[in-house]
């Protein structure tokens, strides 16, 4: 597998490792060393065993056939108290820095009395570490606008692009395609890592871990991406139902796609999803619209269509499935 994080010049040439490391260090100094620290965040980070957390990321990633050496896992030295204007947490692809706002997470934890702040902080950390560890690509973003008129980035399934004129004013912008779908994949994966880490180190009382997991199930609106995860689960169930492939294996294949940078804008995939779900499914999904309606659209196929579509789905999943499970075999004939 290629490295999880790749940086290219607008020409398509890969930025050399030394330049990337130098810019990363400058970003760390600017975003972390020269930023006022939050004592509460620092106290939380001191109690996280980042070596163990990294090992668990490697273990969970390997379930999807991902080489742990490609993961861009970040330690506490690259975590800033600045999460951005509205976000409780963030990952900046170019700076390679995670931001977490202790105050904003504290406010979010008040949405349900069962949520323990320290437990939720760990889950937010896992979410942002998943963003950092998944496939990320920057094109032209490492150059000033005098040298590069196009800035592109990809993070897992999400991607965006901006084109600037000579006055450095954006003249064309493609919004974050599949942003919410990517957030759903990220959150579902992060919850898996969180649950394993929290129990491995007795991070908090088991009752607090179970309480947060209960909130995910019976009060998902108290947290984030509840509708998006419901859509993702419905999509996994539909693909499993129409192909006969187990839901766990379908999920592992979707994870593999996020860590390889699967492109949902591929014309063949667009056609496939139009046939199995309905016209414009991927377009609506990419525009962050109609989440509830899209979930409802994932009904079983008509019997006369099922076999034809089943083969097409498997052809799409086949390369990912083979990497995820050595025991997987499918005869396309």
Beta strands, then each sheet from edge to edge (+ up, - down):
strand 1: 5-8
strand 2: 79-80
strand 3: 89-92
strand 4: 97-100
strand 5: 136-139
strand 6: 150-155
strand 7: 158-164
strand 8: 170-177
sheet 1: 1+ 5+ 6- 7+ 8-
sheet 2: 2+ 4+ 3-
end
